[in-house]
Amino acid sequence: MDCDDEVMLTVRITAAERALLRDLARGHGGDVSGVAVDGLLEVIPSLHDDGSVLPLLRVLARPAPCAVTLWLPAPVADLLPLLGERLVRTGGPSAGPASAALSAALRVWLAGDRALLAAGLARLHGGRGAAGAVSGPVVAGPVLGGPAAGGPAAGGPARVEVAA
């Protein structure tokens, strides 16, 4: 594999977010980097203007003590400086904007309902991985995919029943 195919970046997330990311990867049968890329592909398209990055700025204001190294496909990593520039323009951190953008986008995605995240991963990969494989309670919460991703409007409540 050519080194131009992937880019390594370190993100800052909380211990709970790291545990959820690992659970999702385990339930999906993939690795943490692959799950993070899938999450980015769900979140980044919704960030179409400066106002839409406000959730990212809010999540960056909260402490995130854990460092996690991710390998991203180069085309996905190429999107991060653009998102980072938008974060800086709207009041975000100016140091390491691509890494901050990745951290914020991943943290916003991980804030979604864990069962919906697992179900979205399974849908994205043709049913591989089971929503029930993710440990922890199923709770109602904000949905990031909206109707296009098979969920209710962004930010609306959702309830998913997962068979044990």
ABEGO torsion letter per residue (X at the ends): XBAAABBBBBBBBBAAAAAAAAAAAAAAGBBAAAAAAAAAAAAAAABABAAAAAAAAAAAABBBABBBBBBBBAAAAAAAAAAAAAAAAAGBBABGAAAAAAAAAAAAAAABBAAAAAAAAAAAAGGBEBAAABBEBBBBBBBAAEAAAGBBBBGBBBBBBBBX
